[in-house]
Amino acid sequence: MTWPSARPAPDPTGPGEESVWAYPRPPRLEAVAQRLRVMLGGAVIAETEAGFRVLETSHPPTYYLPPGDIVAGTLGNARHGGICEWKGRAMLFDVGSGDHTAPGAAWTYPDPTPDFRALAGYVAFYAGPMDACFVGANRVTPQPGTFYGGWITPGIVGPFKGGPGSMGW
């Protein structure tokens, strides 16, 4: 594996667009006014207008939904996940709807660090294993790779961490 010697040049932005290279490190937490929706097994399993997004350099936003806006019984098989240097220790969940199960496809921070306390218990979903995820009317494209869970929508400009050759960014 080769590591890039420097971060890539940000893609140009147009009016109303956000560059992930303008996002801060450490990350910033923002409330989201747009409706967030997650679908699996042909059903809406989570929908809210009370979500958060985390913005971190080189990553598309990661969206977190309140647990009360997730269909009961959707999340199962909770287990310890990794540790984020900014948010704390994560818990992973399998996500199920109908006869569809997506192992380890959602996570939460039950006891996040003080800067991310508002995220306590909120749940993020990997977009790739879901039927579809939406921010407002925009269908999400999953962040490249299998580790990060950002949601790419129109108006978010990269390049995005997660794909081949981006580990050292």
FIKOLZA-1660 file (N, C-alpha, C; in steps of 0.1 Angstrom, whole numbers, plus 5000, padded with zeros to 4 digits):
% residues 169
   i   px   py   pz ch aa at
   1 5008 4988 5000  A  M  N
   1 5000 5000 5000  A  M CA
   1 5009 5012 5000  A  M  C
   2 5005 5022 4992  A  T  N
   2 5013 5034 4992  A  T CA
   2 5005 5045 4998  A  T  C
   3 5011 5054 5005  A  W  N
   3 5005 5065 5012  A  W CA
   3 5007 5078 5004  A  W  C
   4 4997 5086 5002  A  P  N
   4 4999 5099 4995  A  P CA
   4 5008 5108 5003  A  P  C
   5 5016 5116 4997  A  S  N
   5 5025 5124 5004  A  S CA
   5 5018 5137 5009  A  S  C
   6 5007 5141 5003  A  A  N
   6 5000 5152 5007  A  A CA
   6 4985 5151 5004  A  A  C
   7 4977 5159 5011  A  R  N
   7 4963 5158 5008  A  R CA
   7 4960 5162 4994  A  R  C
   8 4950 5157 4988  A  P  N
   8 4947 5161 4974  A  P CA
   8 4942 5175 4973  A  P  C
   9 4942 5181 4961  A  A  N
   9 4936 5194 4959  A  A CA
   9 4921 5193 4959  A  A  C
  10 4915 5202 4967  A  P  N
  10 4900 5202 4967  A  P CA
  10 4894 5204 4953  A  P  C
  11 4883 5197 4950  A  D  N
  11 4875 5200 4938  A  D CA
  11 4870 5214 4939  A  D  C
  12 4868 5221 4928  A  P  N
  12 4863 5235 4928  A  P CA
  12 4848 5234 4933  A  P  C
  13 4844 5245 4939  A  T  N
  13 4830 5246 4944  A  T CA
  13 4823 5256 4936  A  T  C
  14 4810 5254 4934  A  G  N
  14 4801 5264 4928  A  G CA
  14 4792 5271 4938  A  G  C
  15 4783 5280 4934  A  P  N
  15 4774 5286 4943  A  P CA
  15 4766 5276 4951  A  P  C
  16 4765 5278 4964  A  G  N
  16 4757 5269 4972  A  G CA
  16 4764 5256 4976  A  G  C
  17 4776 5253 4971  A  E  N
  17 4782 5240 4973  A  E CA
  17 4791 5241 4985  A  E  C
  18 4794 5230 4992  A  E  N
  18 4803 5229 5003  A  E CA
  18 4814 5220 5000  A  E  C
  19 4826 5224 5003  A  S  N
  19 4838 5215 5001  A  S CA
  19 4841 5208 5014  A  S  C
  20 4842 5195 5013  A  V  N
  20 4846 5187 5025  A  V CA
  20 4860 5192 5031  A  V  C
  21 4867 5198 5022  A  W  N
  21 4881 5203 5026  A  W CA
  21 4880 5216 5034  A  W  C
  22 4868 5222 5035  A  A  N
  22 4865 5234 5043  A  A CA
  22 4859 5230 5057  A  A  C
  23 4856 5217 5058  A  Y  N
  23 4851 5212 5071  A  Y CA
  23 4862 5212 5081  A  Y  C
  24 4859 5214 5094  A  P  N
  24 4870 5215 5104  A  P CA
  24 4875 5201 5109  A  P  C
  25 4887 5202 5115  A  R  N
  25 4892 5191 5123  A  R CA
  25 4898 5197 5135  A  R  C
  26 4893 5194 5147  A  P  N
  26 4883 5184 5150  A  P CA
  26 4869 5187 5144  A  P  C
  27 4861 5177 5142  A  P  N
  27 4848 5179 5135  A  P CA
  27 4839 5188 5143  A  P  C
  28 4829 5193 5135  A  R  N
  28 4818 5201 5141  A  R CA
  28 4805 5194 5140  A  R  C
  29 4796 5196 5150  A  L  N
  29 4783 5190 5151  A  L CA
  29 4773 5201 5147  A  L  C
  30 4763 5198 5138  A  E  N
  30 4753 5208 5134  A  E CA
  30 4739 5201 5134  A  E  C
  31 4729 5208 5139  A  A  N
  31 4716 5204 5137  A  A CA
  31 4712 5204 5123  A  A  C
  32 4703 5195 5118  A  V  N
  32 4699 5194 5104  A  V CA
  32 4684 5197 5104  A  V  C
  33 4680 5207 5096  A  A  N
  33 4666 5211 5094  A  A CA
  33 4659 5202 5084  A  A  C
  34 4667 5196 5074  A  Q  N
  34 4661 5188 5064  A  Q CA
  34 4656 5175 5069  A  Q  C
  35 4646 5169 5062  A  R  N
  35 4641 5156 5066  A  R CA
  35 4652 5145 5062  A  R  C
  36 4655 5136 5071  A  L  N
  36 4664 5125 5069  A  L CA
  36 4655 5112 5069  A  L  C
  37 4658 5104 5059  A  R  N
  37 4650 5092 5057  A  R CA
  37 4659 5080 5053  A  R  C
  38 4656 5068 5060  A  V  N
  38 4664 5056 5057  A  V CA
  38 4654 5045 5054  A  V  C
  39 4657 5038 5043  A  M  N
  39 4648 5027 5038  A  M CA
  39 4655 5014 5038  A  M  C
  40 4649 5003 5042  A  L  N
  40 4654 4989 5041  A  L CA
  40 4643 4980 5039  A  L  C
  41 4644 4970 5031  A  G  N
  41 4634 4960 5029  A  G CA
  41 4621 4966 5024  A  G  C
  42 4622 4976 5016  A  G  N
  42 4611 4983 5010  A  G CA
  42 4603 4992 5019  A  G  C
  43 4608 4994 5032  A  A  N
  43 4600 5002 5041  A  A CA
  43 4609 5013 5047  A  A  C
  44 4602 5024 5051  A  V  N
  44 4609 5034 5058  A  V CA
  44 4612 5030 5072  A  V  C
  45 4625 5029 5076  A  I  N
  45 4628 5024 5089  A  I CA
  45 4632 5035 5099  A  I  C
  46 4635 5047 5093  A  A  N
  46 4638 5059 5101  A  A CA
  46 4635 5071 5094  A  A  C
  47 4630 5081 5100  A  E  N
  47 4626 5094 5094  A  E CA
  47 4626 5104 5105  A  E  C
  48 4632 5116 5102  A  T  N
  48 4632 5126 5112  A  T CA
  48 4635 5140 5106  A  T  C
  49 4631 5150 5113  A  E  N
  49 4635 5164 5110  A  E CA
  49 4642 5170 5122  A  E  C
  50 4648 5161 5130  A  A  N
  50 4655 5165 5142  A  A CA
  50 4668 5158 5143  A  A  C
  51 4675 5157 5131  A  G  N
  51 4688 5150 5131  A  G CA
  51 4700 5160 5133  A  G  C
  52 4711 5154 5133  A  F  N
  52 4724 5161 5134  A  F CA
  52 4733 5156 5122  A  F  C
  53 4742 5165 5119  A  R  N
  53 4753 5160 5110  A  R CA
  53 4766 5164 5116  A  R  C
  54 4776 5155 5114  A  V  N
  54 4790 5158 5118  A  V CA
  54 4798 5161 5105  A  V  C
  55 4805 5172 5106  A  L  N
  55 4813 5177 5095  A  L CA
  55 4828 5176 5099  A  L  C
  56 4835 5168 5091  A  E  N
  56 4850 5166 5094  A  E CA
  56 4857 5167 5080  A  E  C
  57 4869 5173 5081  A  T  N
  57 4877 5175 5069  A  T CA
  57 4879 5162 5061  A  T  C
  58 4876 5163 5049  A  S  N
  58 4878 5152 5038  A  S CA
  58 4866 5142 5038  A  S  C
  59 4856 5144 5047  A  H  N
  59 4845 5134 5048  A  H CA
  59 4832 5141 5044  A  H  C
  60 4824 5134 5036  A  P  N
  60 4810 5139 5035  A  P CA
  60 4803 5138 5049  A  P  C
  61 4793 5146 5051  A  P  N
  61 4786 5146 5064  A  P CA
  61 4781 5132 5068  A  P  C
  62 4782 5130 5081  A  T  N
  62 4776 5118 5087  A  T CA
  62 4764 5122 5094  A  T  C
  63 4753 5116 5092  A  Y  N
  63 4740 5120 5097  A  Y CA
  63 4736 5111 5109  A  Y  C
  64 4730 5117 5119  A  Y  N
  64 4726 5110 5131  A  Y CA
  64 4711 5113 5134  A  Y  C
  65 4703 5102 5136  A  L  N
  65 4689 5103 5138  A  L CA
  65 4685 5100 5152  A  L  C
  66 4675 5107 5158  A  P  N
  66 4671 5104 5172  A  P CA
  66 4665 5090 5173  A  P  C
  67 4668 5083 5183  A  P  N
  67 4663 5069 5185  A  P CA
  67 4648 5068 5184  A  P  C
  68 4641 5078 5189  A  G  N
  68 4626 5078 5188  A  G CA
  68 4620 5079 5174  A  G  C
  69 4629 5082 5164  A  D  N
  69 4624 5083 5151  A  D CA
  69 4628 5071 5142  A  D  C
  70 4632 5061 5149  A  I  N
  70 4636 5048 5142  A  I CA
  70 4626 5038 5146  A  I  C
  71 4621 5031 5136  A  V  N
  71 4610 5021 5138  A  V CA
  71 4615 5011 5149  A  V  C
  72 4607 5008 5158  A  A  N
  72 4610 4999 5169  A  A CA
  72 4613 4985 5163  A  A  C
  73 4623 4979 5169  A  G  N
  73 4627 4965 5164  A  G CA
  73 4636 4965 5152  A  G  C
  74 4640 4977 5147  A  T  N
  74 4648 4978 5135  A  T CA
  74 4663 4975 5139  A  T  C
  75 4667 4979 5150  A  L  N
  75 4681 4978 5155  A  L CA
  75 4682 4966 5164  A  L  C
  76 4692 4957 5161  A  G  N
  76 4694 4945 5169  A  G CA
  76 4709 4942 5170  A  G  C
  77 4712 4932 5179  A  N  N
  77 4725 4926 5180  A  N CA
  77 4735 4937 5183  A  N  C
  78 4733 4945 5193  A  A  N
  78 4742 4956 5197  A  A CA
  78 4755 4950 5202  A  A  C
  79 4766 4956 5198  A  R  N
  79 4779 4952 5202  A  R CA
  79 4789 4964 5201  A  R  C
  80 4800 4962 5208  A  H  N
  80 4810 4973 5209  A  H CA
  80 4816 4975 5195  A  H  C
  81 4818 4987 5191  A  G  N
  81 4824 4991 5178  A  G CA
  81 4837 4997 5182  A  G  C
  82 4842 5005 5172  A  G  N
  82 4855 5012 5174  A  G CA
  82 4854 5024 5183  A  G  C
  83 4866 5031 5184  A  I  N
  83 4866 5043 5192  A  I CA
  83 4870 5054 5182  A  I  C
  84 4863 5065 5183  A  C  N
  84 4865 5077 5176  A  C CA
  84 4873 5087 5185  A  C  C
  85 4884 5092 5180  A  E  N
  85 4891 5101 5189  A  E CA
  85 4883 5113 5193  A  E  C
  86 4873 5117 5185  A  W  N
  86 4865 5129 5188  A  W CA
  86 4852 5126 5195  A  W  C
  87 4846 5115 5192  A  K  N
  87 4833 5112 5198  A  K CA
  87 4832 5101 5208  A  K  C
  88 4842 5093 5209  A  G  N
  88 4842 5083 5220  A  G CA
  88 4840 5069 5214  A  G  C
  89 4836 5059 5223  A  R  N
  89 4833 5045 5219  A  R CA
  89 4820 5044 5213  A  R  C
  90 4820 5037 5201  A  A  N
  90 4807 5034 5194  A  A CA
  90 4802 5020 5197  A  A  C
  91 4789 5019 5195  A  M  N
  91 4782 5006 5196  A  M CA
  91 4776 5004 5182  A  M  C
  92 4778 4992 5176  A  L  N
  92 4773 4988 5163  A  L CA
  92 4760 4981 5165  A  L  C
  93 4751 4982 5155  A  F  N
  93 4739 4974 5154  A  F CA
  93 4737 4968 5141  A  F  C
  94 4731 4956 5141  A  D  N
  94 4725 4951 5128  A  D CA
  94 4712 4958 5126  A  D  C
  95 4709 4960 5113  A  V  N
  95 4697 4967 5109  A  V CA
  95 4688 4957 5102  A  V  C
  96 4675 4956 5106  A  G  N
  96 4666 4946 5100  A  G CA
  96 4653 4952 5096  A  G  C
  97 4647 4948 5085  A  S  N
  97 4634 4952 5081  A  S CA
  97 4629 4941 5072  A  S  C
  98 4617 4935 5075  A  G  N
  98 4611 4924 5068  A  G CA
  98 4621 4913 5068  A  G  C
  99 4625 4908 5056  A  D  N
  99 4634 4896 5056  A  D CA
  99 4648 4901 5052  A  D  C
 100 4651 4914 5053  A  H  N
 100 4664 4920 5050  A  H CA
 100 4671 4923 5063  A  H  C
 101 4684 4919 5064  A  T  N
 101 4693 4923 5076  A  T CA
 101 4706 4928 5070  A  T  C
 102 4710 4939 5076  A  A  N
 102 4723 4945 5072  A  A CA
 102 4732 4945 5085  A  A  C
 103 4741 4935 5085  A  P  N
 103 4749 4934 5097  A  P CA
 103 4758 4946 5099  A  P  C
 104 4759 4951 5112  A  G  N
 104 4768 4962 5115  A  G CA
 104 4766 4975 5107  A  G  C
 105 4753 4977 5103  A  A  N
 105 4751 4988 5094  A  A CA
 105 4746 5001 5100  A  A  C
 106 4746 5001 5114  A  A  N
 106 4743 5014 5121  A  A CA
 106 4751 5014 5133  A  A  C
 107 4753 5026 5139  A  W  N
 107 4761 5028 5151  A  W CA
 107 4756 5040 5159  A  W  C
 108 4760 5040 5171  A  T  N
 108 4756 5051 5180  A  T CA
 108 4768 5053 5190  A  T  C
 109 4768 5065 5197  A  Y  N
 109 4777 5068 5207  A  Y CA
 109 4769 5069 5220  A  Y  C
 110 4768 5059 5228  A  P  N
 110 4759 5059 5240  A  P CA
 110 4764 5070 5250  A  P  C
 111 4777 5072 5251  A  D  N
 111 4783 5081 5261  A  D CA
 111 4794 5089 5254  A  D  C
 112 4790 5098 5245  A  P  N
 112 4800 5106 5237  A  P CA
 112 4808 5115 5245  A  P  C
 113 4819 5120 5240  A  T  N
 113 4827 5130 5246  A  T CA
 113 4819 5143 5248  A  T  C
 114 4823 5152 5257  A  P  N
 114 4815 5164 5260  A  P CA
 114 4812 5173 5247  A  P  C
 115 4821 5174 5238  A  D  N
 115 4817 5182 5226  A  D CA
 115 4806 5176 5217  A  D  C
 116 4804 5163 5219  A  F  N
 116 4794 5156 5211  A  F CA
 116 4783 5150 5219  A  F  C
 117 4781 5156 5231  A  R  N
 117 4771 5151 5241  A  R CA
 117 4757 5150 5234  A  R  C
 118 4754 5160 5226  A  A  N
 118 4740 5160 5219  A  A CA
 118 4738 5148 5211  A  A  C
 119 4748 5140 5207  A  L  N
 119 4746 5128 5199  A  L CA
 119 4743 5116 5207  A  L  C
 120 4743 5117 5220  A  A  N
 120 4741 5105 5229  A  A CA
 120 4728 5097 5225  A  A  C
 121 4730 5085 5220  A  G  N
 121 4719 5076 5217  A  G CA
 121 4714 5078 5202  A  G  C
 122 4718 5089 5196  A  Y  N
 122 4714 5091 5182  A  Y CA
 122 4721 5080 5173  A  Y  C
 123 4715 5077 5162  A  V  N
 123 4720 5065 5154  A  V CA
 123 4723 5070 5140  A  V  C
 124 4735 5066 5135  A  A  N
 124 4739 5068 5121  A  A CA
 124 4738 5055 5113  A  A  C
 125 4735 5056 5101  A  F  N
 125 4734 5044 5092  A  F CA
 125 4744 5045 5081  A  F  C
 126 4750 5034 5078  A  Y  N
 126 4758 5033 5065  A  Y CA
 126 4748 5032 5054  A  Y  C
 127 4750 5041 5044  A  A  N
 127 4740 5042 5033  A  A CA
 127 4741 5030 5024  A  A  C
 128 4753 5024 5022  A  G  N
 128 4755 5014 5012  A  G CA
 128 4746 5002 5014  A  G  C
 129 4745 4996 5026  A  P  N
 129 4736 4984 5028  A  P CA
 129 4721 4987 5028  A  P  C
 130 4717 5000 5029  A  M  N
 130 4703 5003 5029  A  M CA
 130 4697 5003 5015  A  M  C
 131 4684 5002 5014  A  D  N
 131 4678 5004 5001  A  D CA
 131 4680 5018 4995  A  D  C
 132 4679 5027 5004  A  A  N
 132 4681 5041 5001  A  A CA
 132 4681 5050 5013  A  A  C
 133 4689 5061 5013  A  C  N
 133 4689 5071 5023  A  C CA
 133 4687 5084 5016  A  C  C
 134 4680 5093 5023  A  F  N
 134 4677 5106 5017  A  F CA
 134 4680 5118 5027  A  F  C
 135 4685 5129 5021  A  V  N
 135 4685 5141 5029  A  V CA
 135 4676 5151 5021  A  V  C
 136 4665 5154 5027  A  G  N
 136 4655 5161 5019  A  G CA
 136 4650 5152 5008  A  G  C
 137 4649 5158 4996  A  A  N
 137 4645 5150 4984  A  A CA
 137 4657 5143 4977  A  A  C
 138 4669 5145 4982  A  N  N
 138 4681 5140 4975  A  N CA
 138 4685 5126 4981  A  N  C
 139 4685 5117 4971  A  R  N
 139 4690 5104 4974  A  R CA
 139 4705 5104 4977  A  R  C
 140 4710 5097 4987  A  V  N
 140 4724 5098 4991  A  V CA
 140 4732 5088 4983  A  V  C
 141 4745 5091 4981  A  T  N
 141 4755 5082 4976  A  T CA
 141 4764 5079 4988  A  T  C
 142 4767 5066 4990  A  P  N
 142 4775 5063 5002  A  P CA
 142 4790 5068 5000  A  P  C
 143 4796 5072 5011  A  Q  N
 143 4810 5075 5011  A  Q CA
 143 4818 5063 5006  A  Q  C
 144 4828 5066 4998  A  P  N
 144 4836 5054 4993  A  P CA
 144 4842 5046 5004  A  P  C
 145 4845 5033 5001  A  G  N
 145 4851 5024 5011  A  G CA
 145 4840 5018 5020  A  G  C
 146 4845 5011 5030  A  T  N
 146 4836 5003 5039  A  T CA
 146 4837 5008 5053  A  T  C
 147 4846 5017 5056  A  F  N
 147 4848 5021 5070  A  F CA
 147 4840 5033 5074  A  F  C
 148 4840 5043 5066  A  Y  N
 148 4834 5056 5069  A  Y CA
 148 4819 5056 5065  A  Y  C
 149 4811 5064 5072  A  G  N
 149 4796 5063 5069  A  G CA
 149 4790 5076 5064  A  G  C
 150 4798 5085 5057  A  G  N
 150 4793 5097 5052  A  G CA
 150 4783 5095 5041  A  G  C
 151 4774 5105 5040  A  W  N
 151 4764 5106 5030  A  W CA
 151 4767 5117 5020  A  W  C
 152 4768 5113 5007  A  I  N
 152 4771 5123 4997  A  I CA
 152 4758 5127 4990  A  I  C
 153 4756 5140 4990  A  T  N
 153 4744 5146 4983  A  T CA
 153 4749 5157 4973  A  T  C
 154 4740 5161 4964  A  P  N
 154 4744 5172 4956  A  P CA
 154 4748 5184 4964  A  P  C
 155 4758 5191 4960  A  G  N
 155 4762 5203 4967  A  G CA
 155 4774 5200 4977  A  G  C
 156 4777 5187 4978  A  I  N
 156 4789 5184 4987  A  I CA
 156 4800 5180 4977  A  I  C
 157 4811 5186 4978  A  V  N
 157 4822 5185 4969  A  V CA
 157 4835 5179 4976  A  V  C
 158 4841 5169 4969  A  G  N
 158 4853 5162 4974  A  G CA
 158 4866 5168 4969  A  G  C
 159 4876 5159 4967  A  P  N
 159 4875 5144 4968  A  P CA
 159 4872 5139 4983  A  P  C
 160 4867 5127 4984  A  F  N
 160 4862 5122 4997  A  F CA
 160 4872 5111 5002  A  F  C
 161 4875 5111 5014  A  K  N
 161 4883 5101 5020  A  K CA
 161 4875 5088 5020  A  K  C
 162 4882 5077 5019  A  G  N
 162 4876 5064 5020  A  G CA
 162 4879 5055 5008  A  G  C
 163 4882 5061 4997  A  G  N
 163 4885 5053 4985  A  G CA
 163 4899 5049 4985  A  G  C
 164 4903 5041 4975  A  P  N
 164 4917 5036 4974  A  P CA
 164 4927 5048 4974  A  P  C
 165 4938 5047 4981  A  G  N
 165 4948 5057 4982  A  G CA
 165 4945 5069 4991  A  G  C
 166 4934 5069 4998  A  S  N
 166 4931 5080 5007  A  S CA
 166 4934 5078 5022  A  S  C
 167 4939 5066 5025  A  M  N
 167 4941 5063 5039  A  M CA
 167 4950 5074 5046  A  M  C
 168 4960 5079 5040  A  G  N
 168 4969 5088 5046  A  G CA
 168 4965 5103 5046  A  G  C
 169 4953 5106 5042  A  W  N
 169 4949 5120 5041  A  W CA
 169 4946 5125 5055  A  W  C
% end
